Amino acid sequence: MPADDSASAPCQSHYVPTFSKPTIELFEAALPTLKEESRQCIENLLSYRARRTQDKFPRSQSAAVLVPLFIGRAGDLYVILSRRSASLRQYAGDTALPGGKVDPQDITVEDTARREAFEEIGLIPDRDRVPLLCVMEPFLAGNQMVVTPVVVLILDKTMQSSLNESEVTSIFSQPLASFLASSFPFHPYRAPDPSMPYHTTTEWEWSGGGPIRMHRFLTGREADGVKPVFGLTASMLIYVAVWGYRRAPDFEFQPPNAPTQAQQIACALLTPSNPLRVACEGEGIDANVVAASILRTLQELNSGPGLIEWDKCGQDRKRLTEGLTQRIDVTKQDIRNNTHEQQVMHTERQERHLEVGGKSGEREDTGMRNGQNEHKDGNAKL
């Protein structure tokens, strides 16, 4: 599919957490131009293991995106991005990764991501020509949808795109390392607009306490109407780049008291009216257990040294984690209280029923005795 480093293409039951991975030797044999930095990035992604792949989320509120990487002619890693159709009802015209919600036939998040990529941009779900690198930690979208990034590497450069015009207008590529940069990283022929900084951020207050920082990166194609990479897509690509290159970005990823993705998901699971919790109830999943598992994993991670400095974002995570844990305890206590109240009410109803039934029985028994006496009196008269 990717024939050039910067060329754009015109229009044309729960998850099973088991994934087979190739070895780095396969990529070195298939990609002779591989730079050492790119080789190390691929090796790091191959060795990545998500900590929360065992957690079960409701299928109706689960989605996956594919992060399709390829090696450019100079040996650098690029990621394929798409420009969503302007006719879509949601996120029209946005720059995005291919992906979508889980379908009934999907067994794993990898199945979901590959199927969506095939439907949107025609990337064939061939695990030999497009092998899996890793499945990343899940993200929370719209405070209600669990989205998991699936990273793959395109080895076959002869593959051609086939865009679904109802969903995608065009595709283009961008260096993966560019999501660690704060200044414009592109070639001179793609001159930036001096009035538009390459990397900007905005912050908004999280409902559970603490700010969340959203990132925005230019694509160098804004003059052609292509929107910047921003929001959830930008956060995912920063995350993939950091774990791949094992270095911090040129900017602060999140403020010190920002909640982690795990804490955001746990909070959504513990909020009674949140669609994620409602979906858990509908699919027979104990949201409290899942939230507790997520937070327990987070506490275990915090007990050890951080992989990279920016991964320590959320220095006040202990307070947030303890607060969410207290919410789990409160929710469980509420459930126990409600169960006890229901049992008491049921017992009272049974007692009232027996009492009423007993009185009715006495009346019926009295009536039967009266009838028998009248019958006897009648016989005596005869």
Stockholm file with secondary structure:
# STOCKHOLM 1.0

chainA/1-382         MPADDSASAPCQSHYVPTFSKPTIELFEAALPTLKEESRQCIENLLSYRARRTQDKFPRSQSAAVLVPLFIGRAGDLYVILSRRSASLRQYAGDTALPGGKVDPQDITVEDTARREAFEEIGLIPDRDRVPLLCVMEPFLAGNQMVVTPVVVLILDKTMQSSLNESEVTSIFSQPLASFLASSFPFHPYRAPDPSMPYHTTTEWEWSGGGPIRMHRFLTGREADGVKPVFGLTASMLIYVAVWGYRRAPDFEFQPPNAPTQAQQIACALLTPSNPLRVACEGEGIDANVVAASILRTLQELNSGPGLIEWDKCGQDRKRLTEGLTQRIDVTKQDIRNNTHEQQVMHTERQERHLEVGGKSGEREDTGMRNGQNEHKDGNAKL
#=GR chainA/1-382 SS CCCSSSCCBCCCCCCCCCCCCCCHHHHHHHCTTCCHHHHHHHHHHHHCCCTTTTCCCCGGGEEEEEEEEEECTTSCEEEEEEEECTTCSSSTTCEECSEEECCTTCCSHHHHHHHHHHHHHCCCCCTTTSCEEEECCCEEETTTEEEEEEEEEECCTTCCCCCCTTTEEEEEEEEGGGGGCSSCCSCTTSCCCTTSCSEEEEEEECTTSSEEEEEEECCSCGGGTCCCEEHHHHHHHHHHHHHHHTSCCSSCSSCTTCCCHHHHHHHHHHCTTCHHHHHHHHTTCCHHHHHHHHHHHHHHHHTSCCSSGGGGCCTTHHHHHHHHHHHHHHHHHHHHHHHHHHHHHHHHHHHHHHHHHHHHHHHHHHHHHHHHHHHHHHHHHC
#=GC SS_cons         CCCSSSCCBCCCCCCCCCCCCCCHHHHHHHCTTCCHHHHHHHHHHHHCCCTTTTCCCCGGGEEEEEEEEEECTTSCEEEEEEEECTTCSSSTTCEECSEEECCTTCCSHHHHHHHHHHHHHCCCCCTTTSCEEEECCCEEETTTEEEEEEEEEECCTTCCCCCCTTTEEEEEEEEGGGGGCSSCCSCTTSCCCTTSCSEEEEEEECTTSSEEEEEEECCSCGGGTCCCEEHHHHHHHHHHHHHHHTSCCSSCSSCTTCCCHHHHHHHHHHCTTCHHHHHHHHTTCCHHHHHHHHHHHHHHHHTSCCSSGGGGCCTTHHHHHHHHHHHHHHHHHHHHHHHHHHHHHHHHHHHHHHHHHHHHHHHHHHHHHHHHHHHHHHHHHC
//
